Amino acid sequence: MDHTAEGPRTDHRALAAAAVTVALWASAFVSIRSAAAHYHPGALALGRLLTASVALAIVLLVKRVPPPPRQAWPGILASGVLWFGLYMVALNWGEQGVDAGTAAMIVNIGPIVIALLGGWLLREGFPPMLLAGMGVSFAGAVVVGLSTSEGGASSVTGVLLCLLAALTYGAGVVAQKPALQYANPIQVTTYGCFVGTAVTLPFAWQLASQLPEAPLSATLNMVYLGLFPTALAFTTWTYALSRTTAGKMGATTYAVPAVVVLIAWIALDEIPGWLTLLGGAICLAGVAVSRRRGTRPAAAVPAAAD
């Protein structure tokens, strides 16, 4: 199902789908930050995934989509546990210690993780520029951590949790790509979401206890997260991923932090400090270094994503 060799029409569709994904994922960082004051990380992840699962299940029934073939299940299970499950809990938890823009900058180390795991699992090697980029991005994460800690442990923990989210995001993408060779995007997204929901079911008691006490705005944020940044955006992501490489798709997320900072400024009046912005810029510079020509051909950034 990899259509990387097709003409411009398919590329335009993939880029349009990626643009929808970037915009909705950027809004997710802000919605999480807003809802986190009223829902614990696991409860928020479960509520988000339950909402998405219901919406996607309805789509499956209406379209009469069959279950994915057996060959796709290893990738679906892995991406469901890592990306839909662990990633969402770690990100929700991390955003309790750092602002939305900072969280987006740290999580944007994910493309390097994709390249690293691709080199290992797909036997594409570890080019020097990739290793150099990883080092630069790690230094940027340290700067972000120092800028947000203010002598306390909570923000440092938040940075570490966002780094964990970046790792699980990268691993989830690498696991998801092979599944798309056997299943279509809606199958991979929906059943991955089902798996993530099952992983977060231990937090059901938290969700049940916090739902009646949370303000309507927080609950609406949770529902929004399920319907748009999850059900819709993950589907547009897998649609685009089925038509290009994992490296190129990872590159499209470079725009997320800038969009997040803009949305957070408007909606939450949150603007990261100059040192935090510097750390985030170093993180992104590391990603850019790792993507320099000659590191991995599959990771080249499409011109329209510049």
Buried (B, 14 or more C-beta within 10 A) or exposed (E): EEEEEEEEEBBEBBBBBBBBBBBBBBBBBBBBBBBBEBBBBBBBBBBBBBBBBBBBBEBBEEEEBEEBEEEBBEBBBBBBBBBBBBBBBBBBBBBBBBBBBBBBBBBBBBBBBBBBBBBEEBEBEBBEBBBBBBEBBBBBBBBBBBBBBEEEEEBBBBBBBBBBBBBBBBBBBBBBBBBBEBBBBBBBBBBBBBBBBBBBBEBBEBBEEBBEEBEEEBBBBBBBBBBBBBBBBBBBBBBBBBBBBBBBBBBBBBBBBBBBBBBBBEBBEBBBEEEBBBBBBBBBBBBBBBBBEEBBEBBBBBEEBE
